[in-house]
Amino acid sequence: MRTKAADGPAADDAWERAVTEFAGKARAELGERLVRLVLYGSRARGDAVEDSDVDLLAVVDGIDGDDARRVLWRLAVETELRRPGVLLAVVVMTAAEWEAERDFSFPRAVRREGVAV
């Protein structure tokens, strides 16, 4: 999942380990209901600074959006507690929301700059 931002100091790869950990736990907990997980924002674009957060979009299907948010936000906090200095900002959308809003600015930006995780 190397991005331009990851080409910097080796010490700055804590965010990558956090994303890998979060993604694995999210897939284990949600299975096929996790349709898509995308890194977007400054980490994906390669213009992050040391304390930039890690923007993730999770698209889910076959689970209530609020239930998915509770699961994924809990996993994000658990990951952050094990990786001080890393802040995971997780946006959760259902597949129906993603499709209905696909032409809005946020989904367009994610499609343009996002990196599948």
DSSP file (Angstrom, degrees, kcal/mol; ACC not computed):
  #  RESIDUE AA STRUCTURE BP1 BP2  ACC     N-H-->O    O-->H-N    N-H-->O    O-->H-N    TCO  KAPPA ALPHA  PHI   PSI    X-CA   Y-CA   Z-CA
    1    1 A M              0   0    0      0, 0.0     5,-0.1     0, 0.0     2,-0.0   0.000 360.0 360.0 360.0  26.0    0.0    0.0    0.0
    2    2 A R        +     0   0    0      4,-0.1     2,-0.2     3,-0.1    42,-0.0  -0.335 360.0 178.5 -60.2 132.1    2.9    2.3   -0.5
    3    3 A T    >   -     0   0    0     -2,-0.0     3,-1.0   112,-0.0     4,-0.4  -0.732  48.3 -91.0-122.5 175.6    2.0    5.9   -1.4
    4    4 A K  G >  S+     0   0    0     40,-0.4     3,-1.6     1,-0.3     4,-0.2   0.882 126.2  57.7 -56.8 -38.3    4.1    8.9   -2.0
    5    5 A A  G >  S+     0   0    0     38,-0.5     3,-1.2     1,-0.3    -1,-0.3   0.806  98.6  61.2 -62.8 -28.5    3.9    9.8    1.7
    6    6 A A  G <  S+     0   0    0     -3,-1.0    -1,-0.3     1,-0.3    -2,-0.2   0.568  84.6  76.6 -77.7  -7.1    5.3    6.4    2.6
    7    7 A D  G <  S+     0   0    0     -3,-1.6    -1,-0.3    -4,-0.4    -2,-0.2   0.539  83.5  83.7 -79.0  -4.8    8.5    7.2    0.7
    8    8 A G  S <  S-     0   0    0     -3,-1.2    -2,-0.0     1,-0.2     5,-0.0   0.261  97.1 -20.7 -77.6-153.6    9.7    9.4    3.6
    9    9 A P    >   -     0   0    0      0, 0.0     3,-1.7     0, 0.0    -1,-0.2  -0.179  58.6-126.1 -57.5 143.9   11.3    8.3    6.8
   10   10 A A  G >  S+     0   0    0      1,-0.3     3,-1.6     2,-0.2    -2,-0.1   0.795 107.2  67.9 -61.8 -28.6   10.9    4.6    7.8
   11   11 A A  G >  S+     0   0    0      1,-0.3     3,-0.7     2,-0.1    -1,-0.3   0.705  88.3  68.0 -64.6 -18.5    9.6    5.7   11.2
   12   12 A D  G X  S+     0   0    0     -3,-1.7     3,-0.6     1,-0.2    -1,-0.3   0.293  72.9  89.3 -86.6  11.4    6.5    7.1    9.5
   13   13 A D  G <>  +     0   0    0     -3,-1.6     4,-2.0     1,-0.2     3,-0.2   0.401  55.9  96.6 -89.2   5.8    5.2    3.7    8.5
   14   14 A A  H <> S+     0   0    0     -3,-0.7     4,-2.2     1,-0.2    -1,-0.2   0.881  81.6  55.0 -58.8 -37.4    3.3    3.3   11.8
   15   15 A W  H <> S+     0   0    0     -3,-0.6     4,-2.3     1,-0.2    -1,-0.2   0.871 105.6  51.9 -64.8 -35.4    0.2    4.5    9.9
   16   16 A E  H  > S+     0   0    0     -4,-0.3     4,-2.4    -3,-0.2    -1,-0.2   0.911 109.5  48.6 -67.4 -41.6    0.6    1.8    7.3
   17   17 A R  H  X S+     0   0    0     -4,-2.0     4,-2.5     1,-0.2    -2,-0.2   0.892 110.9  52.1 -63.3 -38.5    0.8   -0.9   10.0
   18   18 A A  H  X S+     0   0    0     -4,-2.2     4,-3.0     2,-0.2    -2,-0.2   0.913 109.8  48.1 -63.7 -42.7   -2.3    0.6   11.6
   19   19 A V  H  X S+     0   0    0     -4,-2.3     4,-3.0     2,-0.2     5,-0.2   0.919 111.9  49.6 -64.5 -43.2   -4.2    0.5    8.3
   20   20 A T  H  X S+     0   0    0     -4,-2.4     4,-2.1     2,-0.2    -2,-0.2   0.922 114.0  45.7 -61.1 -44.3   -3.1   -3.1    7.7
   21   21 A E  H  X S+     0   0    0     -4,-2.5     4,-2.3     2,-0.2     5,-0.2   0.943 114.8  46.8 -63.6 -48.7   -4.2   -4.1   11.2
   22   22 A F  H  X S+     0   0    0     -4,-3.0     4,-2.8     1,-0.2     5,-0.2   0.924 112.0  50.5 -59.9 -46.2   -7.5   -2.3   11.0
   23   23 A A  H  X S+     0   0    0     -4,-3.0     4,-2.5     1,-0.2     5,-0.2   0.910 110.6  49.4 -61.0 -43.6   -8.3   -3.7    7.5
   24   24 A G  H  X S+     0   0    0     -4,-2.1     4,-2.1    -5,-0.2    -1,-0.2   0.917 114.2  44.4 -62.3 -44.2   -7.6   -7.3    8.7
   25   25 A K  H  X S+     0   0    0     -4,-2.3     4,-2.3     2,-0.2     5,-0.2   0.880 112.7  52.1 -69.3 -37.7   -9.8   -6.9   11.8
   26   26 A A  H  X S+     0   0    0     -4,-2.8     4,-2.8    -5,-0.2     5,-0.4   0.918 112.1  45.7 -64.1 -42.9  -12.5   -5.3    9.8
   27   27 A R  H  X S+     0   0    0     -4,-2.5     4,-2.1    -5,-0.2    -2,-0.2   0.888 112.7  51.0 -67.5 -38.3  -12.5   -8.1    7.2
   28   28 A A  H  < S+     0   0    0     -4,-2.1    -2,-0.2    -5,-0.2    -1,-0.2   0.896 117.6  38.9 -65.1 -39.1  -12.5  -10.7    9.9
   29   29 A E  H  < S+     0   0    0     -4,-2.3    -2,-0.2    -5,-0.1    -1,-0.2   0.881 129.7  27.0 -80.2 -39.6  -15.4   -9.1   11.7
   30   30 A L  H >< S-     0   0    0     -4,-2.8     3,-1.9    -5,-0.2    -3,-0.2   0.690  82.1-177.9 -99.9 -20.7  -17.6   -8.1    8.8
   31   31 A G  G >< S-     0   0    0     -4,-2.1     3,-1.7    -5,-0.4    -1,-0.2  -0.315  72.0  -5.0  59.2-135.0  -16.5  -10.6    6.1
   32   32 A E  G 3  S+     0   0    0      1,-0.3    -1,-0.3    28,-0.0    29,-0.1   0.605 122.0  78.2 -69.0 -10.9  -18.2  -10.1    2.8
   33   33 A R  G <  S+     0   0    0     -3,-1.9    28,-2.2    -6,-0.1     2,-1.1   0.733  77.6  78.8 -71.3 -19.6  -20.3   -7.3    4.3
   34   34 A L  E <   +A   60   0A   0     -3,-1.7    26,-0.2    26,-0.2    -1,-0.1  -0.786  62.0 173.5 -86.7 100.3  -17.3   -5.1    3.9
   35   35 A V  E     +     0   0A   0     24,-2.0     2,-0.3    -2,-1.1    25,-0.2   0.850  60.5   3.4 -78.8 -37.2  -17.6   -4.4    0.2
   36   36 A R  E     -A   59   0A   0     23,-1.8    23,-2.8    -3,-0.2     2,-0.4  -0.993  50.9-168.7-154.9 139.8  -14.8   -1.8   -0.1
   37   37 A L  E     -A   58   0A   0     -2,-0.3    80,-2.9    21,-0.2     2,-0.4  -0.983  20.6-178.3-132.5 122.2  -12.1   -0.2    2.1
   38   38 A V  E     -AB  57 116A   0     19,-2.6    19,-2.6    -2,-0.4     2,-0.5  -0.973  23.4-144.7-130.2 130.9  -10.3    2.8    0.6
   39   39 A L  E     +AB  56 115A   0     76,-3.0    76,-2.7    -2,-0.4     2,-0.3  -0.803  36.7 159.4 -85.6 130.1   -7.5    5.0    1.8
   40   40 A Y  E     +A   55   0A   0     15,-2.2    15,-0.7    -2,-0.5     3,-0.5  -0.816  26.7  49.0-140.0-179.4   -8.1    8.6    0.7
   41   41 A G  S  > S-     0   0    0     -2,-0.3     4,-2.6     1,-0.2     3,-0.3  -0.441 110.1 -20.4  84.5-157.9   -7.0   12.1    1.6
   42   42 A S  H  >>S+     0   0    0      1,-0.2     4,-1.7     2,-0.2     5,-1.5   0.826 134.7  54.7 -62.1 -34.7   -3.4   13.3    2.3
   43   43 A R  H  45S+     0   0    0     -3,-0.5   -38,-0.5    10,-0.3    -1,-0.2   0.911 113.5  42.5 -65.8 -39.9   -2.0    9.8    2.9
   44   44 A A  H  45S+     0   0    0     -3,-0.3   -40,-0.4    -4,-0.3    -2,-0.2   0.877 115.5  49.0 -72.3 -37.9   -3.3    8.5   -0.4
   45   45 A R  H  <5S-     0   0    0     -4,-2.6    -1,-0.2   -42,-0.1    -2,-0.2   0.747 109.3-123.1 -74.3 -22.5   -2.3   11.7   -2.3
   46   46 A G  T  <5S+     0   0    0     -4,-1.7    -3,-0.2    -5,-0.2    -4,-0.1   0.646  85.0 104.5  89.5  15.4    1.2   11.6   -0.8
   47   47 A D      < +     0   0    0     -5,-1.5    -4,-0.2    -6,-0.2    -5,-0.1   0.067  45.5 132.4-116.3  25.8    1.1   15.0    0.8
   48   48 A A        -     0   0    0     -6,-0.8     2,-0.2    -5,-0.1    -7,-0.0  -0.385  45.5-143.0 -72.6 151.9    0.6   14.0    4.4
   49   49 A V    >   -     0   0    0     -2,-0.1     3,-2.2     4,-0.1    -2,-0.0  -0.632  39.0 -86.6-105.2 173.4    2.7   15.5    7.2
   50   50 A E  T 3  S+     0   0    0      1,-0.3    -2,-0.1    -2,-0.2    -1,-0.0   0.836 126.6  38.6 -52.1 -41.8    3.9   13.5   10.2
   51   51 A D  T 3  S+     0   0    0     35,-0.1    -1,-0.3     2,-0.0     2,-0.1   0.182  84.1 132.2-100.3  19.4    0.7   14.0   12.3
   52   52 A S    <   -     0   0    0     -3,-2.2    35,-0.3     1,-0.1    -4,-0.1  -0.391  57.3-119.1 -64.9 144.7   -1.8   13.7    9.5
   53   53 A D        -     0   0    0     33,-0.1     2,-0.6    -2,-0.1   -10,-0.3  -0.247  22.8-112.4 -75.3 174.7   -4.7   11.5   10.2
   54   54 A V  E     - c   0  88A   0     33,-3.0    35,-2.9   -12,-0.1     2,-0.5  -0.939  28.1-151.9-114.7 109.3   -5.5    8.4    8.1
   55   55 A D  E     +Ac  40  89A   0    -15,-0.7   -15,-2.2    -2,-0.6     2,-0.4  -0.706  19.3 176.1 -88.3 124.4   -8.7    8.8    6.1
   56   56 A L  E     -Ac  39  90A   0     33,-2.6    35,-3.0    -2,-0.5     2,-0.5  -0.984  18.6-157.0-129.5 139.0  -10.5    5.6    5.3
   57   57 A L  E     -Ac  38  91A   0    -19,-2.6   -19,-2.6    -2,-0.4     2,-0.5  -0.970   9.5-167.3-112.0 127.5  -13.8    4.9    3.6
   58   58 A A  E     -Ac  37  92A   0     33,-3.1    35,-2.6    -2,-0.5     2,-0.5  -0.970   2.6-163.3-113.7 124.6  -15.6    1.7    4.3
   59   59 A V  E     -Ac  36  93A   0    -23,-2.8   -24,-2.0    -2,-0.5   -23,-1.8  -0.935  15.8-174.2-107.0 126.7  -18.5    0.7    2.1
   60   60 A V  E     -Ac  34  94A   0     33,-2.4    35,-2.4    -2,-0.5     2,-0.3  -0.832  12.3-173.8-122.3 157.0  -20.7   -2.0    3.6
   61   61 A D        +     0   0    0    -28,-2.2     3,-0.1    -2,-0.3    -2,-0.0  -0.991  67.5  30.4-146.9 147.3  -23.6   -4.1    2.4
   62   62 A G  S    S+     0   0    0     -2,-0.3     2,-0.3     1,-0.2   -29,-0.1   0.653 104.7  81.5  79.6  14.7  -25.9   -6.6    4.1
   63   63 A I  S    S-     0   0    0    -30,-0.2    -1,-0.2    -3,-0.0    -3,-0.1  -0.988  90.3 -97.8-148.0 143.7  -25.6   -4.8    7.5
   64   64 A D     >  -     0   0    0     -2,-0.3     4,-2.5     1,-0.1     5,-0.2  -0.369  32.9-127.1 -59.9 137.7  -27.3   -1.8    8.9
   65   65 A G  H  > S+     0   0    0      1,-0.2     4,-2.4     2,-0.2     5,-0.1   0.879 108.7  50.3 -57.5 -41.4  -25.1    1.3    8.5
   66   66 A D  H  > S+     0   0    0      2,-0.2     4,-2.2     1,-0.2    -1,-0.2   0.892 110.4  49.9 -65.9 -39.1  -25.3    2.2   12.2
   67   67 A D  H  > S+     0   0    0      2,-0.2     4,-2.1     1,-0.2    -2,-0.2   0.923 111.4  49.0 -63.5 -43.2  -24.3   -1.3   13.2
   68   68 A A  H  X S+     0   0    0     -4,-2.5     4,-3.0     1,-0.2     5,-0.3   0.902 109.1  53.1 -62.9 -40.9  -21.4   -1.2   10.8
   69   69 A R  H  X S+     0   0    0     -4,-2.4     4,-2.9    -5,-0.2     5,-0.3   0.924 108.1  50.3 -60.2 -44.9  -20.3    2.2   12.2
   70   70 A R  H  X S+     0   0    0     -4,-2.2     4,-1.9     2,-0.2    -1,-0.2   0.930 114.3  44.5 -59.6 -45.9  -20.3    0.9   15.7
   71   71 A V  H  X S+     0   0    0     -4,-2.1     4,-2.2     2,-0.2    -2,-0.2   0.955 118.0  42.2 -62.7 -51.6  -18.1   -2.1   14.7
   72   72 A L  H  X S+     0   0    0     -4,-3.0     4,-2.2     1,-0.2    -2,-0.2   0.862 113.7  50.4 -71.1 -36.1  -15.7   -0.2   12.6
   73   73 A W  H  X S+     0   0    0     -4,-2.9     4,-2.4    -5,-0.3    -1,-0.2   0.888 110.3  51.4 -68.9 -36.7  -15.3    2.8   14.9
   74   74 A R  H  X S+     0   0    0     -4,-1.9     4,-2.6    -5,-0.3    -2,-0.2   0.932 111.0  48.0 -61.6 -45.0  -14.6    0.3   17.8
   75   75 A L  H  X S+     0   0    0     -4,-2.2     4,-2.2     1,-0.2    -2,-0.2   0.879 110.1  52.9 -63.4 -37.6  -11.9   -1.4   15.7
   76   76 A A  H  X S+     0   0    0     -4,-2.2     4,-2.7     2,-0.2    -1,-0.2   0.930 110.6  46.5 -63.4 -45.2  -10.4    2.0   14.8
   77   77 A V  H  X S+     0   0    0     -4,-2.4     4,-2.3     2,-0.2    -2,-0.2   0.918 111.5  51.4 -64.6 -43.0  -10.2    3.0   18.5
   78   78 A E  H  X S+     0   0    0     -4,-2.6     4,-1.1     1,-0.2    -1,-0.2   0.906 112.0  47.4 -59.7 -40.7   -8.7   -0.3   19.4
   79   79 A T  H  X S+     0   0    0     -4,-2.2     4,-0.9     1,-0.2     3,-0.5   0.924 110.6  51.3 -66.2 -44.6   -6.1    0.1   16.7
   80   80 A E  H >< S+     0   0    0     -4,-2.7     3,-0.5     1,-0.2     6,-0.3   0.866 104.8  57.0 -61.8 -36.8   -5.3    3.6   17.7
   81   81 A L  H 3< S+     0   0    0     -4,-2.3    -1,-0.2     1,-0.2    -2,-0.2   0.823 110.0  45.0 -65.4 -30.2   -4.8    2.6   21.3
   82   82 A R  H 3< S+     0   0    0     -4,-1.1    -1,-0.2    -3,-0.5    -2,-0.2   0.617 117.6  46.3 -85.2 -13.7   -2.1    0.1   20.1
   83   83 A R  S X< S-     0   0    0     -4,-0.9     3,-1.9    -3,-0.5    -1,-0.2  -0.664  81.2-156.4-131.9  76.7   -0.5    2.6   17.8
   84   84 A P  T 3  S+     0   0    0      0, 0.0     3,-0.1     0, 0.0    -3,-0.1  -0.210  79.3  29.8 -55.0 140.1    0.0    6.0   19.6
   85   85 A G  T 3  S+     0   0    0      1,-0.3     2,-0.5    -5,-0.1   -70,-0.1   0.308  95.1 107.1  93.2  -9.4    0.2    8.9   17.3
   86   86 A V    <   -     0   0    0     -3,-1.9     2,-0.5    -6,-0.3    -1,-0.3  -0.902  48.1-169.2-105.6 128.9   -2.0    7.3   14.6
   87   87 A L        -     0   0    0     -2,-0.5   -33,-3.0   -35,-0.3     2,-0.6  -0.965   6.5-157.9-118.9 115.7   -5.5    8.7   14.1
   88   88 A L  E     -c   54   0A   0     -2,-0.5     2,-0.8   -35,-0.2   -33,-0.2  -0.835   2.2-165.0 -94.0 120.7   -7.9    6.7   11.9
   89   89 A A  E     -c   55   0A   0    -35,-2.9   -33,-2.6    -2,-0.6     2,-0.6  -0.881  14.9-170.4-106.1 100.0  -10.7    8.7   10.5
   90   90 A V  E     -c   56   0A   0     -2,-0.8     2,-0.5   -35,-0.2   -33,-0.2  -0.829  11.6-167.0-103.6 120.0  -13.2    6.1    9.2
   91   91 A V  E     -c   57   0A   0    -35,-3.0   -33,-3.1    -2,-0.6     2,-0.5  -0.899  11.3-159.0-100.2 130.2  -16.2    7.1    7.2
   92   92 A V  E     +c   58   0A   0     -2,-0.5     2,-0.4   -35,-0.2   -33,-0.2  -0.946  15.3 170.7-115.5 128.4  -18.8    4.3    6.8
   93   93 A M  E     -c   59   0A   0    -35,-2.6   -33,-2.4    -2,-0.5     2,-0.1  -0.980  30.6-123.6-130.9 145.4  -21.3    4.3    4.0
   94   94 A T  E  >  -c   60   0A   0     -2,-0.4     4,-2.7   -35,-0.2   -33,-0.2  -0.462  33.0-109.9 -76.9 162.4  -23.7    1.6    2.9
   95   95 A A  H  > S+     0   0    0    -35,-2.4     4,-2.3     1,-0.2     5,-0.2   0.877 121.7  53.4 -60.1 -36.8  -23.5    0.4   -0.7
   96   96 A A  H  > S+     0   0    0    -36,-0.3     4,-2.7     2,-0.2    -1,-0.2   0.915 109.6  47.1 -65.8 -42.1  -26.9    2.1   -1.3
   97   97 A E  H  > S+     0   0    0      2,-0.2     4,-2.2     1,-0.2    -2,-0.2   0.924 111.0  52.6 -62.7 -43.9  -25.6    5.4    0.1
   98   98 A W  H  < S+     0   0    0     -4,-2.7     4,-0.2     1,-0.2    -2,-0.2   0.923 113.9  42.5 -58.7 -45.6  -22.4    5.1   -2.0
   99   99 A E  H >< S+     0   0    0     -4,-2.3     3,-1.0     1,-0.2     4,-0.2   0.917 113.9  50.7 -68.0 -43.5  -24.4    4.6   -5.2
  100  100 A A  H 3< S+     0   0    0     -4,-2.7     3,-0.3     1,-0.2    -1,-0.2   0.827 120.1  36.2 -64.5 -30.9  -27.0    7.2   -4.4
  101  101 A E  T >< S+     0   0    0     -4,-2.2     3,-2.5    -5,-0.2    -1,-0.2   0.239  79.7 118.5-105.8  12.6  -24.3    9.8   -3.6
  102  102 A R  T <  S+     0   0    0     -3,-1.0    -1,-0.2     1,-0.3    -2,-0.1   0.727  76.8  48.7 -57.2 -26.2  -21.8    8.8   -6.3
  103  103 A D  T 3  S+     0   0    0     -3,-0.3    -1,-0.3    -4,-0.2    -2,-0.1   0.403  89.5 103.8 -96.0   3.0  -21.9   12.1   -8.1
  104  104 A F  S <> S-     0   0    0     -3,-2.5     4,-1.9     1,-0.1     5,-0.2  -0.352  87.7-103.7 -77.2 166.6  -21.4   14.2   -5.0
  105  105 A S  H  > S+     0   0    0      1,-0.2     4,-2.4     2,-0.2     5,-0.2   0.870 114.4  54.4 -63.8 -39.7  -18.0   15.8   -4.2
  106  106 A F  H  > S+     0   0    0      2,-0.2     4,-2.4     1,-0.2     5,-0.2   0.968 111.0  42.3 -63.6 -53.7  -16.9   13.3   -1.5
  107  107 A P  H  > S+     0   0    0      0, 0.0     4,-2.6     0, 0.0    -1,-0.2   0.886 114.0  53.6 -60.5 -36.0  -17.4   10.1   -3.5
  108  108 A R  H  X S+     0   0    0     -4,-1.9     4,-2.2     2,-0.2    -2,-0.2   0.927 109.6  47.9 -63.3 -42.4  -15.8   11.7   -6.6
  109  109 A A  H  X S+     0   0    0     -4,-2.4     4,-2.6     2,-0.2     5,-0.4   0.906 111.6  50.1 -64.1 -41.4  -12.8   12.7   -4.5
  110  110 A V  H  X S+     0   0    0     -4,-2.4     4,-2.4     1,-0.2    -2,-0.2   0.924 112.0  47.4 -63.9 -43.4  -12.5    9.2   -3.1
  111  111 A R  H  < S+     0   0    0     -4,-2.6    -1,-0.2    -5,-0.2    -2,-0.2   0.878 114.7  48.1 -64.1 -36.4  -12.7    7.7   -6.6
  112  112 A R  H  < S+     0   0    0     -4,-2.2    -2,-0.2    -5,-0.2    -1,-0.2   0.921 130.5  14.7 -71.3 -45.5  -10.1   10.2   -7.9
  113  113 A E  H  < S+     0   0    0     -4,-2.6    -2,-0.2    -5,-0.1    -3,-0.2   0.543  95.2 120.5-110.9  -8.2   -7.5    9.8   -5.2
  114  114 A G     <  -     0   0    0     -4,-2.4     2,-0.4    -5,-0.4   -74,-0.2  -0.164  44.6-154.2 -69.1 153.1   -8.4    6.7   -3.3
  115  115 A V  E     -B   39   0A   0    -76,-2.7   -76,-3.0  -114,-0.0    -1,-0.1  -0.993  24.0-120.6-124.5 121.7   -6.2    3.6   -2.9
  116  116 A A  E      B   38   0A   0     -2,-0.4   -78,-0.2   -78,-0.2   -80,-0.0  -0.349 360.0 360.0 -62.4 139.9   -7.9    0.3   -2.3
  117  117 A V              0   0    0    -80,-2.9   -79,-0.2   -94,-0.0    -1,-0.1   0.346 360.0 360.0-110.2 360.0   -6.8   -1.3    1.0
